[in-house]
Amino acid sequence: SESGMADLVERLSKPGQLICDPFLGGGTTAVVSLALGRRFVGCDIDDGIVDKARQRIEASMCIQR
């Protein structure tokens, strides 16, 4: 969940730090990390999943602005 991941990101990193997710999946870690002011890099073996996650991330960035 986004709230669960937000708790982990806040506890384990500081704003501006880099979060790495080698199993990108739906992009939840990316969305939360960016919303909390962290930098993010992620990857996944499935190109289709990466495209969907990228769309979700871009959509979330538009909502936050």
Contacts in CASP RR format, 6 or more apart in sequence:
PFRMAT RR
TARGET T0000
AUTHOR 0000-0000-0000
METHOD contacts of the structure
MODEL  1
SESGMADLVERLSKPGQLICDPFLGGGTTAVVSLALGRRFVGCDIDDGIV
DKARQRIEASMCIQR
1 28 0 8 1.000
2 28 0 8 1.000
2 31 0 8 1.000
2 32 0 8 1.000
5 28 0 8 1.000
5 29 0 8 1.000
5 32 0 8 1.000
6 32 0 8 1.000
6 35 0 8 1.000
6 36 0 8 1.000
9 19 0 8 1.000
9 29 0 8 1.000
9 32 0 8 1.000
9 33 0 8 1.000
9 36 0 8 1.000
9 38 0 8 1.000
10 36 0 8 1.000
13 19 0 8 1.000
13 33 0 8 1.000
13 38 0 8 1.000
15 36 0 8 1.000
15 37 0 8 1.000
15 38 0 8 1.000
16 37 0 8 1.000
16 38 0 8 1.000
16 39 0 8 1.000
17 38 0 8 1.000
17 39 0 8 1.000
18 38 0 8 1.000
18 39 0 8 1.000
18 40 0 8 1.000
18 41 0 8 1.000
19 29 0 8 1.000
19 30 0 8 1.000
19 33 0 8 1.000
19 38 0 8 1.000
19 39 0 8 1.000
19 40 0 8 1.000
19 41 0 8 1.000
20 40 0 8 1.000
20 41 0 8 1.000
20 42 0 8 1.000
21 27 0 8 1.000
21 29 0 8 1.000
21 30 0 8 1.000
21 40 0 8 1.000
21 41 0 8 1.000
21 42 0 8 1.000
21 43 0 8 1.000
22 42 0 8 1.000
22 43 0 8 1.000
23 44 0 8 1.000
24 30 0 8 1.000
24 42 0 8 1.000
24 43 0 8 1.000
24 44 0 8 1.000
24 49 0 8 1.000
24 50 0 8 1.000
24 53 0 8 1.000
25 44 0 8 1.000
25 46 0 8 1.000
25 49 0 8 1.000
25 53 0 8 1.000
26 49 0 8 1.000
26 52 0 8 1.000
26 53 0 8 1.000
26 56 0 8 1.000
27 53 0 8 1.000
27 56 0 8 1.000
27 57 0 8 1.000
29 40 0 8 1.000
30 40 0 8 1.000
30 42 0 8 1.000
30 53 0 8 1.000
30 56 0 8 1.000
30 57 0 8 1.000
31 56 0 8 1.000
31 57 0 8 1.000
31 60 0 8 1.000
33 39 0 8 1.000
33 40 0 8 1.000
34 40 0 8 1.000
34 57 0 8 1.000
34 60 0 8 1.000
34 61 0 8 1.000
35 60 0 8 1.000
35 64 0 8 1.000
43 50 0 8 1.000
44 50 0 8 1.000
44 53 0 8 1.000
END
